[in-house]
Amino acid sequence: MSQEFLDDVAEQMYKKRYAKRSIETYLKVISHYIRFHNGKHPATMHDLEVEAFLSYLVNVRNVSASTQAVALNALAYVYKHEIQKPLSVELGFVKGHAKMKLPVVLTVDEVKRFFEHCSGKHKLPISFLYGSGLRLMESVRLRYQDIDFDYNAVKIFDGKGGKNRVVTLSKSLLPEIFDQMQLVKGYLGVDNNNPNYAGVWLPHRLREKYPNAAYDLRWQYLFPSANLSKDPETKLIRRHHVDAKTIQRAVRNTARKAQIEKNVTPHTLRHSFATHLLQSGADIRTVQEQLGHSDIRTTQIYTHILQRGGNAVVSPLERLF
């Protein structure tokens, strides 16, 4: 019964054009909610059960405030759109407290060591994380036409919060980008000769406005998957972009090979990009635009890192020796 309900939620979310990752996240929360209440159908529960679950996440699972907020959004969606019995505006549950975390940042020497050990087909998408400050999904979702060679820039469309921006492109990556584009051309040549191939995935409005764009080289993913797969929304055969989890594993493995003891994730490279820009004299507004932050206070976390370092404050212990 619960699986049928989850399948229906997924189908309706696809029809409403929710992102695949959002659907997966919401389904995970809803499934956890059902298990927490011993398999009871959500339609038989409401405010009290939701409050108990959200409090449990903080009190027992010790999740972050942002994780709890995602859980609330998922359940609010279910009760509003699926069960058509919206949750109360004022729910009484224990709320998680957001804590300011200083990001993990690599030194310039550590970044050099990292890329000395980074090789293979995943090096280029990883290079965009540090070289252009991209988020992981922004890198894997790049399209063939998003590279602007005239201005040495990368165009990011529909980034976090649905925002577009233009970021810097390292000239050192140009040879690898040209090679990658040849690979994309090769894949497309094979795919367009496949009678089952339905073209690359496109947002719904573009799909309707430009029906042939899915087969156009410009719209293909710059980092395509090696295999064709079934589109969960339309059930059509397409070539998706490389799996983000594959890049995450590649980053972890590279950091281990480079013997970097810090917890290195794709976002660590983005953090390092921002910090090193500031260290080299870039003003904070420029860094804000490169990162795509709406609020400059988000960008200021990197100035805190620099200000708290040994170069900014002289320890009083130094005066004793």
C-alpha positions as CSV (number, residue, x, y, z in Angstrom):
1,M,0.0,0.0,0.0
2,S,2.8,2.5,0.9
3,Q,4.7,1.7,-2.2
4,E,1.6,2.4,-4.4
5,F,1.2,5.7,-2.6
6,L,4.9,6.6,-3.1
7,D,4.7,5.7,-6.8
8,D,1.6,7.9,-7.1
9,V,3.4,10.8,-5.4
10,A,6.4,10.4,-7.7
11,E,4.1,10.4,-10.8
12,Q,2.3,13.5,-9.7
13,M,5.5,15.3,-8.9
14,Y,6.9,14.5,-12.4
15,K,3.7,15.9,-13.9
16,K,4.2,19.1,-11.9
17,R,7.8,19.2,-13.3
18,Y,9.7,18.8,-10.1
19,A,13.4,18.1,-10.4
20,K,14.4,14.4,-10.2
21,R,16.6,15.0,-7.2
22,S,13.8,16.8,-5.4
23,I,11.4,13.9,-6.1
24,E,14.0,11.4,-4.8
25,T,14.5,13.4,-1.6
26,Y,10.8,13.8,-0.9
27,L,10.1,10.1,-1.4
28,K,12.9,9.2,1.0
29,V,11.4,11.5,3.7
30,I,7.8,10.2,3.1
31,S,9.0,6.6,3.3
32,H,10.8,7.3,6.5
33,Y,7.7,9.0,7.9
34,I,5.6,6.0,7.1
35,R,8.1,3.6,8.7
36,F,8.3,5.8,11.8
37,H,4.6,5.4,12.3
38,N,4.7,1.6,11.8
39,G,3.4,1.6,8.2
40,K,0.3,3.7,8.7
41,H,-1.0,5.5,5.6
42,P,-0.4,9.3,5.6
43,A,-4.1,9.8,5.0
44,T,-4.8,8.4,8.4
45,M,-2.5,10.8,10.1
46,H,-2.1,14.6,10.3
47,D,-0.6,17.4,12.4
48,L,0.2,15.4,15.6
49,E,2.0,12.6,13.7
50,V,4.0,15.1,11.6
51,E,5.0,17.0,14.8
52,A,6.2,13.7,16.4
53,F,8.2,12.8,13.4
54,L,9.9,16.2,13.0
55,S,10.7,16.3,16.7
56,Y,12.2,12.7,16.5
57,L,14.5,13.8,13.7
58,V,16.0,16.5,15.9
59,N,15.9,14.7,19.3
60,V,16.9,11.2,18.3
61,R,18.5,11.4,14.8
62,N,20.1,14.8,15.6
63,V,19.6,16.1,12.0
64,S,20.5,19.6,11.0
65,A,17.9,22.4,10.8
66,S,18.1,22.3,7.0
67,T,17.4,18.6,6.9
68,Q,14.4,19.0,9.2
69,A,13.2,21.8,6.9
70,V,13.4,19.6,3.9
71,A,11.4,16.9,5.8
72,L,8.7,19.5,6.6
73,N,8.5,20.7,3.0
74,A,8.1,17.1,1.8
75,L,5.3,16.3,4.2
76,A,3.6,19.7,3.6
77,Y,3.6,18.8,-0.1
78,V,2.0,15.4,0.5
79,Y,-0.8,16.7,2.7
80,K,-1.5,19.7,0.4
81,H,-1.3,18.1,-3.0
82,E,-1.8,14.4,-2.5
83,I,-4.1,14.1,0.5
84,Q,-5.6,17.5,0.0
85,K,-5.7,18.2,3.7
86,P,-3.0,20.9,4.3
87,L,-1.0,20.9,7.6
88,S,-1.6,23.6,10.1
89,V,0.5,26.7,9.7
90,E,1.7,26.6,13.3
91,L,3.0,23.1,14.0
92,G,4.4,22.4,17.5
93,F,7.6,20.5,17.1
94,V,11.1,20.7,18.4
95,K,13.1,22.8,15.9
96,G,16.7,22.2,15.0
97,H,19.1,25.1,15.4
98,A,21.1,26.2,12.4
99,K,24.8,26.4,13.3
100,M,27.3,28.4,11.3
101,K,29.9,26.0,10.0
102,L,33.3,27.2,8.7
103,P,33.8,25.4,5.4
104,V,36.8,23.1,4.8
105,V,39.3,24.8,2.6
106,L,42.4,23.4,1.0
107,T,45.7,25.3,0.8
108,V,47.1,26.1,-2.6
109,D,49.7,23.4,-2.1
110,E,47.0,20.9,-1.3
111,V,45.0,21.8,-4.4
112,K,48.2,21.3,-6.5
113,R,48.7,17.9,-4.9
114,F,45.1,17.0,-5.4
115,F,45.2,17.7,-9.1
116,E,48.5,15.9,-9.5
117,H,46.6,12.8,-8.4
118,C,43.4,13.5,-10.3
119,S,43.3,11.8,-13.7
120,G,40.9,10.1,-16.1
121,K,37.6,11.0,-17.5
122,H,36.4,12.7,-14.2
123,K,39.2,15.2,-14.0
124,L,37.6,17.8,-16.2
125,P,34.2,18.0,-14.4
126,I,36.2,18.1,-11.1
127,S,38.4,20.9,-12.5
128,F,35.3,23.1,-13.0
129,L,34.6,22.8,-9.2
130,Y,37.8,24.6,-8.4
131,G,38.6,26.4,-11.6
132,S,35.2,28.1,-11.9
133,G,33.7,27.6,-8.4
134,L,30.8,25.5,-9.7
135,R,28.5,23.4,-7.5
136,L,28.6,19.7,-8.2
137,M,25.3,19.6,-10.1
138,E,26.2,22.8,-12.0
139,S,29.3,21.0,-13.3
140,V,27.7,17.7,-14.4
141,R,24.7,19.5,-16.0
142,L,26.8,21.7,-18.2
143,R,25.7,21.7,-21.9
144,Y,27.9,21.8,-25.0
145,Q,26.9,25.4,-25.7
146,D,27.6,26.6,-22.1
147,I,31.3,27.2,-22.8
148,D,32.0,30.7,-24.1
149,F,35.4,30.6,-25.8
150,D,35.2,34.2,-26.9
151,Y,35.1,35.5,-23.4
152,N,36.7,32.6,-21.5
153,A,33.6,32.1,-19.5
154,V,31.1,29.4,-18.4
155,K,27.4,30.1,-18.6
156,I,25.4,28.6,-15.7
157,F,21.7,28.4,-16.4
158,D,19.0,27.6,-13.8
159,G,21.5,27.2,-11.0
160,K,20.6,27.1,-7.3
161,G,17.4,29.1,-6.8
162,G,16.8,29.1,-10.5
163,K,19.4,31.8,-11.1
164,N,21.7,32.3,-14.2
165,R,25.2,33.6,-14.0
166,V,28.5,33.8,-15.9
167,V,31.7,32.6,-14.3
168,T,35.4,32.5,-15.2
169,L,36.9,29.7,-17.3
170,S,40.5,28.7,-16.8
171,K,42.4,28.7,-20.2
172,S,44.4,25.8,-19.0
173,L,41.3,23.6,-19.4
174,L,40.8,24.4,-23.1
175,P,42.6,21.4,-24.6
176,E,40.7,19.0,-22.4
177,I,37.4,20.8,-23.2
178,F,38.0,20.5,-26.9
179,D,38.7,16.7,-26.5
180,Q,35.5,16.4,-24.4
181,M,33.5,18.1,-27.1
182,Q,34.8,15.6,-29.7
183,L,33.6,12.8,-27.4
184,V,30.1,14.4,-27.2
185,K,30.0,14.6,-31.0
186,G,30.9,11.0,-31.3
187,Y,28.1,10.0,-28.8
188,L,25.5,12.1,-30.6
189,G,26.4,10.6,-34.0
190,V,25.8,7.1,-32.7
191,D,22.6,8.1,-30.7
192,N,21.0,9.9,-33.6
193,N,21.3,6.7,-35.6
194,N,19.5,4.8,-32.9
195,P,15.7,4.6,-33.7
196,N,14.9,4.3,-29.9
197,Y,16.9,7.5,-29.0
198,A,14.5,10.3,-27.9
199,G,17.1,13.0,-27.6
200,V,18.7,14.6,-24.5
201,W,16.5,15.7,-21.7
202,L,15.3,19.3,-21.9
203,P,13.1,21.5,-19.6
204,H,9.5,21.3,-20.5
205,R,9.2,24.8,-22.0
206,L,12.2,24.3,-24.3
207,R,11.0,20.9,-25.3
208,E,7.7,22.4,-26.5
209,K,9.3,25.5,-28.1
210,Y,12.2,23.7,-29.9
211,P,11.1,20.1,-30.6
212,N,14.3,19.3,-32.5
213,A,16.7,20.8,-29.9
214,A,17.0,17.4,-28.1
215,Y,19.0,16.1,-31.1
216,D,21.0,19.3,-31.5
217,L,24.7,19.1,-30.5
218,R,24.5,22.5,-28.7
219,W,22.0,21.0,-26.1
220,Q,23.9,17.8,-25.4
221,Y,25.4,17.4,-21.9
222,L,29.2,18.2,-21.9
223,F,29.7,15.3,-19.5
224,P,27.4,12.6,-20.9
225,S,26.8,9.2,-19.3
226,A,28.5,6.3,-21.1
227,N,25.2,4.5,-21.3
228,L,21.7,5.3,-22.5
229,S,19.0,5.1,-19.9
230,K,15.2,5.4,-19.5
231,D,13.9,8.9,-18.5
232,P,11.9,8.4,-15.3
233,E,9.5,11.2,-16.3
234,T,8.6,10.1,-19.9
235,K,10.0,6.6,-20.0
236,L,11.9,7.5,-23.2
237,I,15.4,6.5,-23.9
238,R,17.9,9.3,-23.5
239,R,21.6,9.9,-22.7
240,H,21.8,11.6,-19.3
241,H,24.8,13.4,-17.8
242,V,27.4,11.6,-15.7
243,D,26.1,10.5,-12.2
244,A,27.0,13.1,-9.5
245,K,27.8,10.3,-7.1
246,T,30.5,9.1,-9.5
247,I,32.2,12.5,-9.2
248,Q,31.8,12.5,-5.4
249,R,33.6,9.2,-5.2
250,A,36.3,10.4,-7.6
251,V,37.0,13.4,-5.4
252,R,37.2,11.3,-2.2
253,N,39.5,8.8,-3.9
254,T,41.8,11.5,-5.3
255,A,42.1,13.2,-1.9
256,R,43.1,9.9,-0.4
257,K,45.7,9.3,-3.0
258,A,47.0,12.8,-2.5
259,Q,47.2,12.0,1.2
260,I,45.1,15.0,2.2
261,E,43.8,14.4,5.7
262,K,41.0,16.9,5.5
263,N,37.4,15.8,4.6
264,V,37.5,16.7,0.9
265,T,34.2,16.8,-1.0
266,P,33.2,18.5,-4.3
267,H,32.0,21.5,-2.3
268,T,35.5,21.7,-0.6
269,L,36.9,22.6,-4.0
270,R,34.3,25.4,-4.5
271,H,35.1,26.7,-1.0
272,S,38.8,26.7,-1.9
273,F,38.1,28.6,-5.2
274,A,36.3,31.4,-3.2
275,T,39.0,31.6,-0.5
276,H,41.9,31.7,-2.9
277,L,40.2,34.4,-5.0
278,L,39.9,36.6,-1.9
279,Q,43.5,35.8,-1.0
280,S,44.7,36.9,-4.4
281,G,43.0,40.3,-4.0
282,A,39.5,39.8,-5.6
283,D,36.8,42.0,-3.9
284,I,34.0,40.2,-2.1
285,R,31.3,41.4,-4.6
286,T,33.1,39.8,-7.4
287,V,33.4,36.5,-5.5
288,Q,29.7,36.8,-4.6
289,E,28.8,37.0,-8.3
290,Q,31.1,34.1,-9.2
291,L,29.5,31.9,-6.6
292,G,26.0,33.0,-7.4
293,H,25.1,34.0,-3.8
294,S,22.0,36.1,-3.4
295,D,23.1,37.4,0.0
296,I,26.7,38.7,0.5
297,R,26.6,37.5,4.1
298,T,26.8,34.0,2.7
299,T,30.0,35.0,0.9
300,Q,31.5,36.7,3.9
301,I,32.0,33.3,5.6
302,Y,35.2,33.1,3.5
303,T,36.5,36.4,4.9
304,H,36.0,34.9,8.3
305,I,38.3,32.0,7.4
306,L,41.0,34.4,6.3
307,Q,40.6,36.7,9.3
308,R,40.8,33.8,11.8
309,G,43.9,32.4,10.2
310,G,47.4,32.8,11.7
311,N,48.3,35.6,9.2
312,A,45.5,37.8,10.6
313,V,46.0,37.5,14.4
314,V,49.2,37.3,16.3
315,S,49.0,35.0,19.3
316,P,50.0,36.6,22.7
317,L,52.0,33.4,23.3
318,E,54.5,34.8,20.7
319,R,55.4,37.6,23.1
320,L,56.6,35.2,25.8
321,F,59.5,33.7,23.7
